[in-house]
Amino acid sequence: MAILLPLLLLLILGMVEFARALNARVTLTHASREGVRVLAISGDPDAAVTAVKLAVTPLDPDIVTISTTACDAGFPTSLTASYPFAYSILFFGSGTFTLETTAVMRCGG
């Protein structure tokens, strides 16, 4: 038990942190899709940034970095959102890595 318990605990805590990172990734992907949809419909990058920040509510919207491309009617536009995800695993350490998603949609006009 003394040998297996630390390994089992490390495995369980690692799975919990992986699930948190996966949830953050799905949330960021959803938010970038919402933002590029607003950008493709309105052509307004500021409205797209606002839509992303509203859709990323479980995460901290103040540290999400958002960049867009120009929206010309009939051509694709893209929105890239990135988020620094901080993890911490007991006995293993902590750190930060960047989650980044890009969504592309054709601009209406």
C-alpha positions as CSV (number, residue, x, y, z in Angstrom):
1,M,0.0,0.0,0.0
2,A,2.8,2.4,0.8
3,I,4.3,1.9,-2.6
4,L,1.1,2.0,-4.7
5,L,-0.7,4.8,-2.9
6,P,1.6,7.7,-4.1
7,L,1.5,6.4,-7.6
8,L,-2.3,6.1,-7.6
9,L,-2.6,9.5,-6.1
10,L,-0.4,11.0,-8.7
11,L,-2.4,9.3,-11.4
12,I,-5.7,10.5,-10.1
13,L,-4.5,14.1,-9.6
14,G,-3.0,14.1,-13.1
15,M,-6.4,13.0,-14.5
16,V,-8.1,15.8,-12.7
17,E,-5.7,18.4,-14.1
18,F,-6.1,16.9,-17.6
19,A,-9.9,17.2,-17.3
20,R,-9.6,20.8,-16.2
21,A,-7.3,21.6,-19.2
22,L,-9.7,19.8,-21.6
23,N,-12.6,21.8,-20.2
24,A,-10.7,25.0,-20.7
25,R,-9.9,24.0,-24.2
26,V,-13.5,23.2,-25.1
27,T,-14.6,26.5,-23.6
28,L,-12.0,28.5,-25.5
29,T,-13.0,26.7,-28.8
30,H,-16.6,27.5,-28.2
31,A,-15.8,31.2,-27.5
32,S,-13.6,31.5,-30.6
33,R,-16.4,30.1,-32.7
34,E,-18.9,32.6,-31.2
35,G,-16.5,35.4,-31.9
36,V,-15.8,34.5,-35.5
37,R,-19.5,34.2,-36.1
38,V,-20.1,37.7,-34.9
39,L,-17.1,38.9,-37.0
40,A,-18.4,37.2,-40.1
41,I,-21.9,38.7,-39.7
42,S,-21.0,42.2,-38.6
43,G,-17.5,42.7,-39.8
44,D,-16.7,44.5,-36.5
45,P,-13.6,43.1,-34.7
46,D,-14.5,44.9,-31.4
47,A,-17.9,43.2,-31.3
48,A,-16.1,39.8,-32.0
49,V,-13.7,40.4,-29.1
50,T,-16.7,41.3,-26.8
51,A,-18.5,38.1,-27.9
52,V,-15.4,36.0,-27.1
53,K,-15.0,37.6,-23.7
54,L,-18.7,37.0,-22.9
55,A,-18.6,33.3,-24.0
56,V,-15.4,32.4,-22.1
57,T,-17.1,33.0,-18.7
58,P,-15.8,30.0,-16.8
59,L,-12.2,31.2,-17.6
60,D,-10.8,34.6,-16.8
61,P,-11.8,36.9,-19.7
62,D,-9.2,39.5,-18.8
63,I,-6.2,37.2,-19.7
64,V,-7.6,35.8,-22.9
65,T,-5.7,37.1,-25.9
66,I,-7.7,37.6,-29.1
67,S,-6.6,38.4,-32.6
68,T,-8.7,38.7,-35.8
69,T,-8.1,39.0,-39.5
70,A,-9.8,41.4,-41.9
71,C,-13.4,40.5,-42.9
72,D,-13.9,41.0,-46.7
73,A,-17.3,39.8,-48.1
74,G,-17.1,36.4,-49.6
75,F,-13.6,35.6,-48.2
76,P,-12.7,33.7,-45.0
77,T,-11.8,35.5,-41.8
78,S,-10.3,34.0,-38.7
79,L,-10.2,34.6,-35.0
80,T,-7.5,33.2,-32.7
81,A,-7.9,33.1,-29.0
82,S,-5.2,32.0,-26.5
83,Y,-5.4,31.4,-22.8
84,P,-2.5,30.7,-20.3
85,F,-3.6,27.6,-18.4
86,A,-2.0,27.1,-15.0
87,Y,-1.8,23.6,-13.6
88,S,-0.6,22.2,-10.3
89,I,-0.1,18.5,-9.5
90,L,0.8,17.5,-6.0
91,F,4.4,16.2,-5.7
92,F,4.9,16.8,-9.4
93,G,4.9,20.6,-9.6
94,S,3.1,23.4,-11.3
95,G,3.4,25.4,-14.5
96,T,1.6,27.2,-17.2
97,F,1.0,26.4,-20.9
98,T,-0.9,28.2,-23.5
99,L,-4.1,26.9,-25.0
100,E,-4.8,28.3,-28.4
101,T,-7.7,27.9,-30.8
102,T,-8.5,29.3,-34.2
103,A,-11.9,29.5,-35.8
104,V,-12.5,30.4,-39.5
105,M,-15.7,31.5,-41.2
106,R,-16.6,33.1,-44.5
107,C,-17.6,36.7,-44.2
108,G,-21.1,37.6,-45.3
109,G,-21.9,40.7,-47.2
